[in-house]
Amino acid sequence: MDNKKQHKIEILDSWKSSFGDIRCNAVLYQNNKIIANIIESFSHDIIYDTNKENTFKKYIYDNFDKYINLPKLSKCSPLLKEIYNSVCNSDSCMCYISYTEWKEYFSDRFSNKDLKKLKEEVKKYNLGDVLTFDNDNDNMIIAWGDFQMCFNDNRYLKGRNKDYER
């Protein structure tokens, strides 16, 4: 049986990022069941179709297994989830946490044990290129723009309705 018949992709949104690429948020279905919510990035060179949604869907169909095998955000630590949310909500698609910000906004909720867990997740999920630590004098943690494309944000998939928005 053709896998595309078992798969469905719903594009929820698309936008131009501050990096000049075009990103889309999509929900993936397999056998009529929602299995993933992902973000993907496309260069302007790839978006050649007058209906960019067709281009998004074709690429996602062609790489469907990659997306369903992404780490599930629901299984990640609270600190990683908070950084992910910050990246997704940032106009720059990045998250900078300075040492001062850590002390003011994070240290009352997260401990050194949480930082250690985050560093273990970076290794486990091979995120070293998109989430870095102590890389300059000011920033304790930086999550780069591609960080948001490394996960299946499955946290809100159950009970999802048509008004779902990330």
N, C-alpha and C positions, 0 to 999 in steps of 0.2 A: 504494500500500500504506500502511496506517495505521502511522505511526511507532511507536506504542505496541507494535505487534507486533514491531518490531525492537528495542525497548528493554526493558530489565529493570532494576529498582531493588531492591537489597537493603539494608534498614536494619540496620546493625550494632549501633547503640547510640543511646540518647537520654538526655538529662539536662537538669536545670534549671541554668542558669548563674548566676553571682553577680549578673548583671544582671537576673534575673527572667524572662528568655526561656527557651524550650526549644530545645535544639540537638539535631541528629541527625547522625550519621556514616553515610554511605551509599556503597555501591559501585554504580557505573553500568555497565551492559552495553549493548553495541550489537552486534546480530547474534551473540549468544552469546559475545562477547569482552569482557572487562573493559577499560574505557577510562578510568575515573575513580574516585577516592576523594575525596569532598567532605564538608565540614561546612556545614550550613545552620542558620539561626536562625529561630525562629517565635515570635511573640508569643502570649500565652495566649489572646488574642481569636481567633486563627486556629485554635487547637486546640479545635475544637468537637465533633469526632467522638469517639465513645466509644472508637474504635480509632484512636489518634493516628497510628499507622503508616500508615493509609489517607490521612490528611491530608498527612503528609510526602510520601508517594509521589505523590499527585495534584499537589502543588505542584512537585515535582521533575520529574515528567513534563511538566508545562506549561512548564517552564523548562529543559528538557533541553539545548538548544543552548547556553544560557548556561554551564552547568556543563562541557560538553565543550570549551568555548573558554577556560576559565580557564587561567592560566599553569601549566605543569607544574613542580612543585617540583623534579623531578630536573634541570631545566635551570637552576636558580637557584644562586647563589653559596653556598659553605659557611656564610658568616655569616648569610645570610637563612634558610637551612635550620635553623641552630641557634636563631635567634630564633623561627621557626615552631614548632619542637619545644618550646621554652620556653613559648610561649603555649598550646599544646595540653596540656602537662603541668601547667600552673598552675591552682590552684583558682580564681584570679581571672580566668582567661582573658586574662591580660595578661603582658607582659614589661617590666620596668624594668631598665635597665642604667645604674647610676650611674657617674660618672667613676672612683670608687674601685674599683668592681667591674670596670670595663673594665681597669684597671691590674692588678688581682689575678688575674682569671680569663680575660681575653680577649687582652690585649696580647701574650702569649707565643705565641698561635696566629694572631692576626689583626693585619694591619698597617694603616697609613693607606691603602694601596692597596685593601685589602679594604673599608674604610669608604667609600672613593670608589665602589667597585663597588656597594656596597649602596645608596648615594644614587642612583646611575644606575638601579638596578632599581626604586627607589621611583618615579622619574619614568616609566620605561618601562612599568611595570604600573599606574600611576596609584594609588599607595598612600599618597599624602600625607596622607589623612585617618586612616589606620590605623597608620602607622609614622612617628614624628616624631623629630627630632633637636634636641638642645640647647634644649629648650623650658622649662627652668627651671634653677635653680642646681645642682640635685643630679643630674639624670638626663641622660645623654648620648644614650640611645636609649629610646624608649617604643614598644612595639607594643601597640596597643589591642585590645580583645576581638574586633572584627570582622575582624582581620587573618587569623585562621585560616579565614575563609570566602572568602578571595581566591585560593585555589589548588586545583589538582587534585594531591593528594598521590599521585602515580603511582610513587613510589619502590619500593614493595613489591608492585606488582600482578602481576608475573610470578611464576608459581609459587605464587600465593595459594591457600590451602586454607581449609577451613571454620573453622579455628581462628584465622583472621586477626583481629588486633586492632590498632588504631592505637596 
